[in-house]
Amino acid sequence: MKHTAGIRAFGLHLRRLRQARKLTQYALADYADISRPTVQRIEKGETAASLDVLLALAHALDIPLRELVDAPGIDKLA
Amino acid sequence: MKHTAGIRAFGLHLRRLRQARKLTQYALADYADISRPTVQRIEKGETAASLDVLLALAHALDIPLRELVDAPGIDKLA
């Protein structure tokens, strides 16, 4: 999997967004209609979420997609 | 596949970004190190690109990821 640095940066960003709203991984997974292990793997940077999952997460967090992916360092080449 | 409206909106946006830079699908695929059929399916809204592919496309177009996904209508629920 390429762009691992960007994917890890996104995972950290997602975790911060979730925790800022005092949501558990279960709650976020439930709102986004995805599995909790998927949320866990995305937050750990182990999985590159697909656009439909990114859209589901943005809707669950009630933020625009561009904000969801605006993670510090995500555009760094690696 | 859920969020099909958002995925289609992204495909159109990607096509506009590519054409604005006078790039063929082949050229964009080459720069992003992905296959041309993948670019084609993404532009047609048939495939939900994963985060690593989105990052590769953003780098190929030399724009931040948040700009790449800032497609009109992408956040509409459907």
Backbone of each chain as nested JSON, in Angstrom:
{
  "chains": [
    {"id": "A", "residues": [
      {"number": 1, "name": "MET", "atoms": {"N": [0.856, -1.184, 0.0], "CA": [0.0, 0.0, 0.0], "C": [0.907, 1.255, 0.0]}},
      {"number": 2, "name": "LYS", "atoms": {"N": [0.658, 2.112, -0.989], "CA": [1.47, 3.335, -1.065], "C": [0.87, 4.431, -0.187]}},
      {"number": 3, "name": "HIS", "atoms": {"N": [1.579, 5.522, -0.089], "CA": [1.104, 6.686, 0.666], "C": [0.763, 6.34, 2.12]}},
      {"number": 4, "name": "THR", "atoms": {"N": [1.564, 5.473, 2.728], "CA": [1.278, 5.024, 4.1], "C": [1.323, 6.197, 5.088]}},
      {"number": 5, "name": "ALA", "atoms": {"N": [2.212, 7.167, 4.854], "CA": [2.29, 8.313, 5.786], "C": [0.973, 9.087, 5.76]}},
      {"number": 6, "name": "GLY", "atoms": {"N": [0.433, 9.283, 4.564], "CA": [-0.834, 10.009, 4.442], "C": [-1.976, 9.233, 5.067]}},
      {"number": 7, "name": "ILE", "atoms": {"N": [-1.95, 7.923, 4.907], "CA": [-3.017, 7.079, 5.45], "C": [-2.946, 7.062, 6.982]}},
      {"number": 8, "name": "ARG", "atoms": {"N": [-1.705, 7.044, 7.507], "CA": [-1.572, 7.102, 8.983], "C": [-2.035, 8.475, 9.499]}},
      {"number": 9, "name": "ALA", "atoms": {"N": [-1.672, 9.52, 8.764], "CA": [-2.079, 10.88, 9.182], "C": [-3.606, 10.975, 9.217]}},
      {"number": 10, "name": "PHE", "atoms": {"N": [-4.247, 10.373, 8.224], "CA": [-5.716, 10.39, 8.209], "C": [-6.279, 9.635, 9.414]}},
      {"number": 11, "name": "GLY", "atoms": {"N": [-5.689, 8.512, 9.726], "CA": [-6.181, 7.72, 10.864], "C": [-6.146, 8.491, 12.169]}},
      {"number": 12, "name": "LEU", "atoms": {"N": [-5.044, 9.2, 12.39], "CA": [-4.907, 10.014, 13.608], "C": [-5.949, 11.133, 13.62]}},
      {"number": 13, "name": "HIS", "atoms": {"N": [-6.131, 11.725, 12.445], "CA": [-7.085, 12.835, 12.31], "C": [-8.509, 12.354, 12.609]}},
      {"number": 14, "name": "LEU", "atoms": {"N": [-8.843, 11.162, 12.074], "CA": [-10.178, 10.591, 12.311], "C": [-10.373, 10.343, 13.808]}},
      {"number": 15, "name": "ARG", "atoms": {"N": [-9.351, 9.807, 14.433], "CA": [-9.447, 9.522, 15.886], "C": [-9.7, 10.836, 16.655]}},
      {"number": 16, "name": "ARG", "atoms": {"N": [-8.958, 11.876, 16.289], "CA": [-9.137, 13.173, 16.989], "C": [-10.558, 13.711, 16.779]}},
      {"number": 17, "name": "LEU", "atoms": {"N": [-11.041, 13.618, 15.543], "CA": [-12.399, 14.094, 15.243], "C": [-13.426, 13.315, 16.06]}},
      {"number": 18, "name": "ARG", "atoms": {"N": [-13.248, 12.008, 16.133], "CA": [-14.179, 11.138, 16.877], "C": [-14.137, 11.471, 18.379]}},
      {"number": 19, "name": "GLN", "atoms": {"N": [-12.917, 11.545, 18.916], "CA": [-12.786, 11.775, 20.362], "C": [-13.28, 13.176, 20.746]}},
      {"number": 20, "name": "ALA", "atoms": {"N": [-13.091, 14.143, 19.824], "CA": [-13.563, 15.51, 20.111], "C": [-15.083, 15.534, 20.285]}},
      {"number": 21, "name": "ARG", "atoms": {"N": [-15.733, 14.541, 19.675], "CA": [-17.205, 14.453, 19.79], "C": [-17.608, 13.401, 20.831]}},
      {"number": 22, "name": "LYS", "atoms": {"N": [-16.591, 12.933, 21.599], "CA": [-16.852, 11.954, 22.679], "C": [-17.607, 10.724, 22.151]}},
      {"number": 23, "name": "LEU", "atoms": {"N": [-17.215, 10.285, 20.964], "CA": [-17.826, 9.078, 20.386], "C": [-16.883, 7.892, 20.578]}},
      {"number": 24, "name": "THR", "atoms": {"N": [-17.447, 6.747, 20.867], "CA": [-16.64, 5.525, 20.873], "C": [-16.485, 5.055, 19.415]}},
      {"number": 25, "name": "GLN", "atoms": {"N": [-15.57, 4.103, 19.197], "CA": [-15.44, 3.537, 17.845], "C": [-16.75, 2.846, 17.448]}},
      {"number": 26, "name": "TYR", "atoms": {"N": [-17.369, 2.196, 18.465], "CA": [-18.656, 1.516, 18.182], "C": [-19.681, 2.518, 17.673]}},
      {"number": 27, "name": "ALA", "atoms": {"N": [-19.779, 3.666, 18.376], "CA": [-20.803, 4.662, 18.019], "C": [-20.533, 5.21, 16.62]}},
      {"number": 28, "name": "LEU", "atoms": {"N": [-19.284, 5.556, 16.338], "CA": [-18.96, 6.081, 15.004], "C": [-19.256, 5.034, 13.933]}},
      {"number": 29, "name": "ALA", "atoms": {"N": [-18.877, 3.79, 14.211], "CA": [-19.126, 2.707, 13.247], "C": [-20.622, 2.567, 12.994]}},
      {"number": 30, "name": "ASP", "atoms": {"N": [-21.372, 2.67, 14.072], "CA": [-22.835, 2.526, 13.956], "C": [-23.423, 3.66, 13.124]}},
      {"number": 31, "name": "TYR", "atoms": {"N": [-23.047, 4.885, 13.411], "CA": [-23.562, 6.042, 12.661], "C": [-23.179, 5.958, 11.183]}},
      {"number": 32, "name": "ALA", "atoms": {"N": [-21.965, 5.466, 10.933], "CA": [-21.463, 5.418, 9.545], "C": [-21.887, 4.137, 8.836]}},
      {"number": 33, "name": "ASP", "atoms": {"N": [-22.522, 3.225, 9.623], "CA": [-22.967, 1.934, 9.054], "C": [-21.795, 1.144, 8.455]}},
      {"number": 34, "name": "ILE", "atoms": {"N": [-20.704, 1.158, 9.201], "CA": [-19.555, 0.314, 8.849], "C": [-19.196, -0.471, 10.113]}},
      {"number": 35, "name": "SER", "atoms": {"N": [-18.275, -1.431, 9.977], "CA": [-17.984, -2.263, 11.156], "C": [-16.987, -1.554, 12.083]}},
      {"number": 36, "name": "ARG", "atoms": {"N": [-17.031, -1.939, 13.357], "CA": [-16.078, -1.336, 14.306], "C": [-14.63, -1.715, 13.952]}},
      {"number": 37, "name": "PRO", "atoms": {"N": [-14.362, -2.984, 13.577], "CA": [-12.977, -3.289, 13.173], "C": [-12.485, -2.414, 12.014]}},
      {"number": 38, "name": "THR", "atoms": {"N": [-13.409, -2.029, 11.131], "CA": [-12.998, -1.149, 10.019], "C": [-12.579, 0.21, 10.571]}},
      {"number": 39, "name": "VAL", "atoms": {"N": [-13.369, 0.755, 11.513], "CA": [-12.982, 2.038, 12.125], "C": [-11.621, 1.894, 12.806]}},
      {"number": 40, "name": "GLN", "atoms": {"N": [-11.444, 0.792, 13.514], "CA": [-10.196, 0.546, 14.242], "C": [-9.01, 0.513, 13.274]}},
      {"number": 41, "name": "ARG", "atoms": {"N": [-9.133, -0.252, 12.18], "CA": [-8.024, -0.389, 11.208], "C": [-7.728, 0.947, 10.52]}},
      {"number": 42, "name": "ILE", "atoms": {"N": [-8.806, 1.715, 10.215], "CA": [-8.598, 3.017, 9.57], "C": [-7.834, 3.947, 10.518]}},
      {"number": 43, "name": "GLU", "atoms": {"N": [-8.265, 3.977, 11.797], "CA": [-7.606, 4.863, 12.765], "C": [-6.147, 4.483, 12.965]}},
      {"number": 44, "name": "LYS", "atoms": {"N": [-5.838, 3.172, 12.848], "CA": [-4.442, 2.728, 13.04], "C": [-3.617, 2.899, 11.756]}},
      {"number": 45, "name": "GLY", "atoms": {"N": [-4.288, 3.359, 10.678], "CA": [-3.544, 3.55, 9.437], "C": [-3.258, 2.239, 8.723]}},
      {"number": 46, "name": "GLU", "atoms": {"N": [-4.004, 1.202, 9.087], "CA": [-3.767, -0.124, 8.486], "C": [-4.592, -0.325, 7.219]}},
      {"number": 47, "name": "THR", "atoms": {"N": [-5.643, 0.484, 7.077], "CA": [-6.544, 0.322, 5.935], "C": [-6.712, 1.668, 5.234]}},
      {"number": 48, "name": "ALA", "atoms": {"N": [-6.7, 1.652, 3.894], "CA": [-6.966, 2.867, 3.123], "C": [-8.464, 2.893, 2.841]}},
      {"number": 49, "name": "ALA", "atoms": {"N": [-9.197, 3.724, 3.559], "CA": [-10.652, 3.766, 3.401], "C": [-11.013, 4.147, 1.973]}},
      {"number": 50, "name": "SER", "atoms": {"N": [-12.104, 3.585, 1.474], "CA": [-12.562, 3.947, 0.126], "C": [-13.5, 5.146, 0.218]}},
      {"number": 51, "name": "LEU", "atoms": {"N": [-13.742, 5.77, -0.938], "CA": [-14.482, 7.035, -0.967], "C": [-15.878, 6.89, -0.347]}},
      {"number": 52, "name": "ASP", "atoms": {"N": [-16.536, 5.752, -0.574], "CA": [-17.882, 5.576, 0.014], "C": [-17.789, 5.524, 1.539]}},
      {"number": 53, "name": "VAL", "atoms": {"N": [-16.748, 4.899, 2.083], "CA": [-16.557, 4.857, 3.545], "C": [-16.196, 6.25, 4.061]}},
      {"number": 54, "name": "LEU", "atoms": {"N": [-15.369, 6.972, 3.326], "CA": [-15.007, 8.342, 3.72], "C": [-16.259, 9.215, 3.767]}},
      {"number": 55, "name": "LEU", "atoms": {"N": [-17.126, 9.056, 2.772], "CA": [-18.376, 9.834, 2.751], "C": [-19.266, 9.453, 3.937]}},
      {"number": 56, "name": "ALA", "atoms": {"N": [-19.324, 8.159, 4.251], "CA": [-20.135, 7.702, 5.389], "C": [-19.583, 8.28, 6.694]}},
      {"number": 57, "name": "LEU", "atoms": {"N": [-18.267, 8.328, 6.831], "CA": [-17.643, 8.887, 8.043], "C": [-17.91, 10.388, 8.136]}},
      {"number": 58, "name": "ALA", "atoms": {"N": [-17.814, 11.08, 6.996], "CA": [-18.064, 12.529, 7.001], "C": [-19.507, 12.802, 7.423]}},
      {"number": 59, "name": "HIS", "atoms": {"N": [-20.45, 12.008, 6.869], "CA": [-21.861, 12.196, 7.252], "C": [-22.055, 11.891, 8.741]}},
      {"number": 60, "name": "ALA", "atoms": {"N": [-21.415, 10.822, 9.215], "CA": [-21.57, 10.423, 10.622], "C": [-21.049, 11.518, 11.559]}},
      {"number": 61, "name": "LEU", "atoms": {"N": [-19.969, 12.193, 11.127], "CA": [-19.366, 13.248, 11.956], "C": [-19.977, 14.606, 11.644]}},
      {"number": 62, "name": "ASP", "atoms": {"N": [-20.865, 14.62, 10.62], "CA": [-21.558, 15.859, 10.213], "C": [-20.572, 16.959, 9.81]}},
      {"number": 63, "name": "ILE", "atoms": {"N": [-19.594, 16.576, 9.0], "CA": [-18.636, 17.554, 8.461], "C": [-18.491, 17.31, 6.965]}},
      {"number": 64, "name": "PRO", "atoms": {"N": [-18.076, 18.332, 6.182], "CA": [-17.84, 18.094, 4.761], "C": [-16.654, 17.149, 4.554]}},
      {"number": 65, "name": "LEU", "atoms": {"N": [-16.667, 16.44, 3.434], "CA": [-15.588, 15.48, 3.155], "C": [-14.224, 16.176, 3.139]}},
      {"number": 66, "name": "ARG", "atoms": {"N": [-14.201, 17.414, 2.569], "CA": [-12.895, 18.082, 2.486], "C": [-12.306, 18.338, 3.883]}},
      {"number": 67, "name": "GLU", "atoms": {"N": [-13.16, 18.505, 4.875], "CA": [-12.709, 18.718, 6.259], "C": [-12.239, 17.393, 6.867]}},
      {"number": 68, "name": "LEU", "atoms": {"N": [-12.963, 16.332, 6.524], "CA": [-12.589, 15.011, 7.051], "C": [-11.165, 14.634, 6.614]}},
      {"number": 69, "name": "VAL", "atoms": {"N": [-10.832, 14.987, 5.357], "CA": [-9.523, 14.547, 4.844], "C": [-8.446, 15.608, 5.063]}},
      {"number": 70, "name": "ASP", "atoms": {"N": [-8.787, 16.711, 5.696], "CA": [-7.817, 17.804, 5.895], "C": [-6.939, 17.541, 7.113]}},
      {"number": 71, "name": "ALA", "atoms": {"N": [-6.289, 16.412, 7.09], "CA": [-5.442, 15.993, 8.221], "C": [-4.05, 16.604, 8.08]}},
      {"number": 72, "name": "PRO", "atoms": {"N": [-3.459, 17.084, 9.183], "CA": [-2.098, 17.624, 9.129], "C": [-1.133, 16.583, 8.543]}},
      {"number": 73, "name": "GLY", "atoms": {"N": [-0.39, 16.942, 7.548], "CA": [0.631, 16.043, 7.002], "C": [0.127, 15.064, 5.974]}},
      {"number": 74, "name": "ILE", "atoms": {"N": [-1.166, 15.074, 5.673], "CA": [-1.709, 14.04, 4.781], "C": [-1.162, 14.151, 3.363]}},
      {"number": 75, "name": "ASP", "atoms": {"N": [-0.778, 15.362, 2.969], "CA": [-0.316, 15.521, 1.584], "C": [1.184, 15.251, 1.423]}},
      {"number": 76, "name": "LYS", "atoms": {"N": [1.84, 14.87, 2.521], "CA": [3.284, 14.623, 2.414], "C": [3.519, 13.363, 1.587]}},
      {"number": 77, "name": "LEU", "atoms": {"N": [4.476, 13.418, 0.679], "CA": [4.771, 12.263, -0.177], "C": [5.463, 11.186, 0.643]}},
      {"number": 78, "name": "ALA", "atoms": {"N": [4.963, 10.001, 0.678], "CA": [5.69, 8.862, 1.322], "C": [4.959, 7.584, 0.967]}}
    ]},
    {"id": "B", "residues": [
      {"number": 1, "name": "MET", "atoms": {"N": [-22.912, -0.501, -3.39], "CA": [-22.042, 0.633, -3.025], "C": [-22.943, 1.822, -2.642]}},
      {"number": 2, "name": "LYS", "atoms": {"N": [-22.68, 2.301, -1.42], "CA": [-23.49, 3.436, -0.958], "C": [-22.869, 4.755, -1.42]}},
      {"number": 3, "name": "HIS", "atoms": {"N": [-23.558, 5.835, -1.155], "CA": [-23.078, 7.173, -1.495], "C": [-22.742, 7.301, -2.98]}},
      {"number": 4, "name": "THR", "atoms": {"N": [-23.556, 6.701, -3.838], "CA": [-23.262, 6.716, -5.276], "C": [-23.29, 8.14, -5.838]}},
      {"number": 5, "name": "ALA", "atoms": {"N": [-24.181, 8.99, -5.301], "CA": [-24.243, 10.377, -5.812], "C": [-22.918, 11.084, -5.54]}},
      {"number": 6, "name": "GLY", "atoms": {"N": [-22.374, 10.887, -4.344], "CA": [-21.106, 11.518, -4.001], "C": [-19.969, 10.976, -4.844]}},
      {"number": 7, "name": "ILE", "atoms": {"N": [-20.012, 9.688, -5.109], "CA": [-18.949, 9.049, -5.905], "C": [-19.015, 9.525, -7.359]}},
      {"number": 8, "name": "ARG", "atoms": {"N": [-20.257, 9.694, -7.855], "CA": [-20.394, 10.23, -9.23], "C": [-19.907, 11.682, -9.276]}},
      {"number": 9, "name": "ALA", "atoms": {"N": [-20.266, 12.458, -8.236], "CA": [-19.841, 13.866, -8.2], "C": [-18.317, 13.951, -8.208]}},
      {"number": 10, "name": "PHE", "atoms": {"N": [-17.681, 13.055, -7.462], "CA": [-16.211, 13.061, -7.45], "C": [-15.649, 12.734, -8.832]}},
      {"number": 11, "name": "GLY", "atoms": {"N": [-16.265, 11.763, -9.501], "CA": [-15.777, 11.371, -10.833], "C": [-15.799, 12.533, -11.814]}},
      {"number": 12, "name": "LEU", "atoms": {"N": [-16.897, 13.285, -11.793], "CA": [-17.015, 14.45, -12.684], "C": [-15.964, 15.5, -12.333]}},
      {"number": 13, "name": "HIS", "atoms": {"N": [-15.777, 15.681, -11.029], "CA": [-14.801, 16.674, -10.545], "C": [-13.386, 16.293, -10.988]}},
      {"number": 14, "name": "LEU", "atoms": {"N": [-13.068, 15.008, -10.868], "CA": [-11.74, 14.529, -11.279], "C": [-11.543, 14.768, -12.773]}},
      {"number": 15, "name": "ARG", "atoms": {"N": [-12.571, 14.47, -13.554], "CA": [-12.479, 14.674, -15.008], "C": [-12.21, 16.158, -15.31]}},
      {"number": 16, "name": "ARG", "atoms": {"N": [-12.934, 17.034, -14.62], "CA": [-12.745, 18.489, -14.866], "C": [-11.325, 18.917, -14.494]}},
      {"number": 17, "name": "LEU", "atoms": {"N": [-10.843, 18.423, -13.357], "CA": [-9.479, 18.765, -12.921], "C": [-8.461, 18.276, -13.948]}},
      {"number": 18, "name": "ARG", "atoms": {"N": [-8.653, 17.066, -14.444], "CA": [-7.728, 16.472, -15.431], "C": [-7.765, 17.278, -16.728]}},
      {"number": 19, "name": "GLN", "atoms": {"N": [-8.977, 17.528, -17.229], "CA": [-9.112, 18.221, -18.516], "C": [-8.597, 19.663, -18.432]}},
      {"number": 20, "name": "ALA", "atoms": {"N": [-8.783, 20.286, -17.242], "CA": [-8.296, 21.662, -17.073], "C": [-6.777, 21.72, -17.235]}},
      {"number": 21, "name": "ARG", "atoms": {"N": [-6.131, 20.602, -16.967], "CA": [-4.677, 20.526, -17.119], "C": [-4.279, 19.863, -18.433]}},
      {"number": 22, "name": "LYS", "atoms": {"N": [-5.281, 19.687, -19.322], "CA": [-5.036, 19.105, -20.658], "C": [-4.299, 17.76, -20.553]}},
      {"number": 23, "name": "LEU", "atoms": {"N": [-4.685, 16.964, -19.572], "CA": [-4.093, 15.631, -19.413], "C": [-5.046, 14.588, -19.979]}},
      {"number": 24, "name": "THR", "atoms": {"N": [-4.491, 13.587, -20.633], "CA": [-5.308, 12.443, -21.032], "C": [-5.473, 11.529, -19.807]}},
      {"number": 25, "name": "GLN", "atoms": {"N": [-6.399, 10.561, -19.908], "CA": [-6.546, 9.589, -18.805], "C": [-5.243, 8.796, -18.653]}},
      {"number": 26, "name": "TYR", "atoms": {"N": [-4.622, 8.503, -19.822], "CA": [-3.344, 7.765, -19.778], "C": [-2.303, 8.533, -18.977]}},
      {"number": 27, "name": "ALA", "atoms": {"N": [-2.206, 9.846, -19.274], "CA": [-1.166, 10.656, -18.616], "C": [-1.427, 10.725, -17.116]}},
      {"number": 28, "name": "LEU", "atoms": {"N": [-2.681, 10.972, -16.726], "CA": [-2.999, 11.039, -15.293], "C": [-2.712, 9.694, -14.628]}},
      {"number": 29, "name": "ALA", "atoms": {"N": [-3.107, 8.611, -15.288], "CA": [-2.873, 7.271, -14.724], "C": [-1.378, 7.043, -14.538]}},
      {"number": 30, "name": "ASP", "atoms": {"N": [-0.609, 7.48, -15.529], "CA": [0.844, 7.295, -15.466], "C": [1.44, 8.09, -14.304]}},
      {"number": 31, "name": "TYR", "atoms": {"N": [1.081, 9.355, -14.196], "CA": [1.605, 10.2, -13.104], "C": [1.216, 9.639, -11.739]}},
      {"number": 32, "name": "ALA", "atoms": {"N": [-0.01, 9.1, -11.66], "CA": [-0.515, 8.61, -10.361], "C": [-0.099, 7.17, -10.093]}},
      {"number": 33, "name": "ASP", "atoms": {"N": [0.523, 6.557, -11.149], "CA": [0.971, 5.152, -11.02], "C": [-0.213, 4.225, -10.702]}},
      {"number": 34, "name": "ILE", "atoms": {"N": [-1.312, 4.48, -11.405], "CA": [-2.469, 3.58, -11.342], "C": [-2.838, 3.246, -12.781]}},
      {"number": 35, "name": "SER", "atoms": {"N": [-3.772, 2.32, -12.972], "CA": [-4.066, 1.912, -14.351], "C": [-5.062, 2.88, -14.998]}},
      {"number": 36, "name": "ARG", "atoms": {"N": [-5.015, 2.924, -16.322], "CA": [-5.96, 3.812, -17.027], "C": [-7.407, 3.36, -16.814]}},
      {"number": 37, "name": "PRO", "atoms": {"N": [-7.693, 2.048, -16.869], "CA": [-9.077, 1.645, -16.588], "C": [-9.563, 2.099, -15.21]}},
      {"number": 38, "name": "THR", "atoms": {"N": [-8.643, 2.171, -14.244], "CA": [-9.036, 2.644, -12.904], "C": [-9.446, 4.122, -12.988]}},
      {"number": 39, "name": "VAL", "atoms": {"N": [-8.654, 4.927, -13.708], "CA": [-9.019, 6.343, -13.874], "C": [-10.38, 6.437, -14.554]}},
      {"number": 40, "name": "GLN", "atoms": {"N": [-10.574, 5.629, -15.577], "CA": [-11.832, 5.644, -16.337], "C": [-13.021, 5.306, -15.429]}},
      {"number": 41, "name": "ARG", "atoms": {"N": [-12.888, 4.23, -14.651], "CA": [-14.004, 3.79, -13.773], "C": [-14.284, 4.84, -12.687]}},
      {"number": 42, "name": "ILE", "atoms": {"N": [-13.202, 5.458, -12.167], "CA": [-13.398, 6.479, -11.134], "C": [-14.147, 7.677, -11.732]}},
      {"number": 43, "name": "GLU", "atoms": {"N": [-13.716, 8.111, -12.924], "CA": [-14.366, 9.268, -13.547], "C": [-15.832, 8.992, -13.87]}},
      {"number": 44, "name": "LYS", "atoms": {"N": [-16.148, 7.712, -14.175], "CA": [-17.548, 7.374, -14.496], "C": [-18.372, 7.132, -13.222]}},
      {"number": 45, "name": "GLY", "atoms": {"N": [-17.697, 7.201, -12.053], "CA": [-18.448, 6.983, -10.812], "C": [-18.762, 5.525, -10.563]}},
      {"number": 46, "name": "GLU", "atoms": {"N": [-18.021, 4.654, -11.253], "CA": [-18.276, 3.205, -11.111], "C": [-17.458, 2.599, -9.978]}},
      {"number": 47, "name": "THR", "atoms": {"N": [-16.387, 3.299, -9.59], "CA": [-15.488, 2.777, -8.559], "C": [-15.306, 3.823, -7.461]}},
      {"number": 48, "name": "ALA", "atoms": {"N": [-15.315, 3.377, -6.201], "CA": [-15.036, 4.272, -5.069], "C": [-13.541, 4.188, -4.798]}},
      {"number": 49, "name": "ALA", "atoms": {"N": [-12.807, 5.207, -5.207], "CA": [-11.35, 5.183, -5.045], "C": [-10.99, 5.073, -3.569]}},
      {"number": 50, "name": "SER", "atoms": {"N": [-9.907, 4.366, -3.288], "CA": [-9.447, 4.272, -1.897], "C": [-8.493, 5.426, -1.594]}},
      {"number": 51, "name": "LEU", "atoms": {"N": [-8.245, 5.632, -0.298], "CA": [-7.488, 6.809, 0.135], "C": [-6.1, 6.862, -0.502]}},
      {"number": 52, "name": "ASP", "atoms": {"N": [-5.451, 5.716, -0.659], "CA": [-4.115, 5.726, -1.274], "C": [-4.192, 6.166, -2.735]}},
      {"number": 53, "name": "VAL", "atoms": {"N": [-5.25, 5.763, -3.452], "CA": [-5.436, 6.192, -4.847], "C": [-5.777, 7.688, -4.883]}},
      {"number": 54, "name": "LEU", "atoms": {"N": [-6.598, 8.136, -3.95], "CA": [-6.946, 9.567, -3.883], "C": [-5.682, 10.395, -3.648]}},
      {"number": 55, "name": "LEU", "atoms": {"N": [-4.81, 9.914, -2.753], "CA": [-3.562, 10.626, -2.488], "C": [-2.675, 10.641, -3.726]}},
      {"number": 56, "name": "ALA", "atoms": {"N": [-2.637, 9.517, -4.445], "CA": [-1.833, 9.447, -5.672], "C": [-2.365, 10.425, -6.721]}},
      {"number": 57, "name": "LEU", "atoms": {"N": [-3.682, 10.517, -6.835], "CA": [-4.289, 11.448, -7.804], "C": [-4.013, 12.894, -7.4]}},
      {"number": 58, "name": "ALA", "atoms": {"N": [-4.111, 13.181, -6.102], "CA": [-3.848, 14.556, -5.629], "C": [-2.398, 14.938, -5.943]}},
      {"number": 59, "name": "HIS", "atoms": {"N": [-1.468, 14.007, -5.699], "CA": [-0.046, 14.29, -5.99], "C": [0.152, 14.478, -7.499]}},
      {"number": 60, "name": "ALA", "atoms": {"N": [-0.51, 13.63, -8.289], "CA": [-0.353, 13.707, -9.75], "C": [-0.857, 15.044, -10.288]}},
      {"number": 61, "name": "LEU", "atoms": {"N": [-1.929, 15.56, -9.658], "CA": [-2.521, 16.84, -10.1], "C": [-1.899, 18.015, -9.361]}},
      {"number": 62, "name": "ASP", "atoms": {"N": [-1.002, 17.684, -8.4], "CA": [-0.301, 18.712, -7.614], "C": [-1.267, 19.64, -6.868]}},
      {"number": 63, "name": "ILE", "atoms": {"N": [-2.265, 19.024, -6.224], "CA": [-3.208, 19.78, -5.396], "C": [-3.364, 19.064, -4.064]}},
      {"number": 64, "name": "PRO", "atoms": {"N": [-3.76, 19.791, -2.986], "CA": [-4.0, 19.109, -1.718], "C": [-5.198, 18.162, -1.833]}},
      {"number": 65, "name": "LEU", "atoms": {"N": [-5.202, 17.113, -1.001], "CA": [-6.288, 16.138, -1.038], "C": [-7.645, 16.802, -0.798]}},
      {"number": 66, "name": "ARG", "atoms": {"N": [-7.661, 17.785, 0.136], "CA": [-8.969, 18.412, 0.44], "C": [-9.54, 19.115, -0.791]}},
      {"number": 67, "name": "GLU", "atoms": {"N": [-8.679, 19.574, -1.689], "CA": [-9.132, 20.23, -2.918], "C": [-9.629, 19.182, -3.928]}},
      {"number": 68, "name": "LEU", "atoms": {"N": [-8.909, 18.051, -3.948], "CA": [-9.289, 16.975, -4.875], "C": [-10.71, 16.493, -4.575]}},
      {"number": 69, "name": "VAL", "atoms": {"N": [-11.052, 16.419, -3.281], "CA": [-12.37, 15.861, -2.927], "C": [-13.431, 16.944, -2.781]}},
      {"number": 70, "name": "ASP", "atoms": {"N": [-13.068, 18.186, -3.039], "CA": [-14.031, 19.286, -2.867], "C": [-14.913, 19.446, -4.106]}},
      {"number": 71, "name": "ALA", "atoms": {"N": [-15.588, 18.389, -4.441], "CA": [-16.423, 18.369, -5.644], "C": [-17.811, 18.914, -5.314]}},
      {"number": 72, "name": "PRO", "atoms": {"N": [-18.395, 19.728, -6.2], "CA": [-19.747, 20.225, -5.97], "C": [-20.725, 19.062, -5.751]}},
      {"number": 73, "name": "GLY", "atoms": {"N": [-21.476, 19.095, -4.699], "CA": [-22.515, 18.088, -4.465], "C": [-22.01, 16.816, -3.816]}},
      {"number": 74, "name": "ILE", "atoms": {"N": [-20.708, 16.722, -3.53], "CA": [-20.184, 15.449, -3.025], "C": [-20.732, 15.093, -1.64]}},
      {"number": 75, "name": "ASP", "atoms": {"N": [-21.115, 16.114, -0.877], "CA": [-21.575, 15.819, 0.484], "C": [-23.081, 15.537, 0.561]}},
      {"number": 76, "name": "LYS", "atoms": {"N": [-23.723, 15.533, -0.613], "CA": [-25.185, 15.286, -0.589], "C": [-25.434, 13.832, -0.214]}},
      {"number": 77, "name": "LEU", "atoms": {"N": [-26.39, 13.592, 0.667], "CA": [-26.712, 12.227, 1.095], "C": [-27.408, 11.483, -0.031]}},
      {"number": 78, "name": "ALA", "atoms": {"N": [-26.897, 10.368, -0.448], "CA": [-27.628, 9.502, -1.424], "C": [-26.853, 8.213, -1.565]}}
    ]}
  ]
}
